[in-house]
């Protein structure tokens, strides 16, 4: 079974600074997808960024980028120019690319605080 | 586009009672998922439907839990004989087939928070 580990329960960053959230995962599969989701307080979860395991190039979405290290099974999220609205729980998630398996496997999350 | 909606948003019940939650997916989405999120944890997969067919169920889904999606549109999740350990946020998500790989993104609803006294 696949597992996802987020070793930082809480992180904080100053507004306009850069922060990196860590995620490692365990799988025996070679083809899969990785995601970072954001869950603001009392609001619904939204997708921040996605990465296909077969792609060597790291995904980027505006201020959000990932460092995907397939051999190390590591998938960290970098937030540049942090904004107050980035404060939220961030969840790393894994999904198999195997046909018929659609479930997301989540880590426990990292609570990000952005200080003004 | 109204997004994924869930009803009720909050439910307080006494141990032993039955509860039912409803999820309305995004209208063109044919896949629907249920997850459970307890305090301090990430969401855990419970089950998913493609149209009206329930294609995958987690071992977390005990005999007291049942989910339906009778017409391939909205879905209900029923918990019978609730226990205090069932207290959690129940999240619904939807996605559509016809897009490749990771792009069949799961869109989440706001969740139903269940408290069992």
Interface residues (C-beta under 8 A of the other chain):
Chain A: X4 X33 X35 X37 X43 X44 X45 X46 X47 X50 X51 X52 X91 X93 X95 X97 X100 X101 X102 X103 X104 X105 X106 X107 X108 X109
Chain B: X3 X4 X31 X33 X35 X40 X41 X42 X43 X44 X45 X48 X55 X56 X58 X91 X95 X101 X102 X103 X104 X105 X106 X107 X108 X109 X110 X111
